Amino acid sequence: MARFITRKEAEGRKFRLRVFAGMFDFLATIGSLILIFACVALLASLVTWIRNDAKTTFASIEYSITSALIMPEEEQTPQATQPPQL
């Protein structure tokens, strides 16, 4: 046989459900804020890493380009004088 629920019991259940829903909303908000801060920290770390890596990468590329474009002067070895032939 089905159990009948009084108005007072129904209102009590609704109130408990509202409290749990509010509590879960609050916890979801706090969790979302923590997740957002973690993502911002990761992005900041990535930007810092890219800046440092870009300096190193462009330095090696710059060295390669300058060494390819600017040829070092070859040292000319002095020619030995031959003794006069008699």
Summary of the structure (lengths in Angstrom):
residues: 86
radius of gyration: 39.4
end to end distance: 139.3
largest distance: 139.3
contacts: 127
relative contact order: 0.04
helix: 73%
strand: 0%
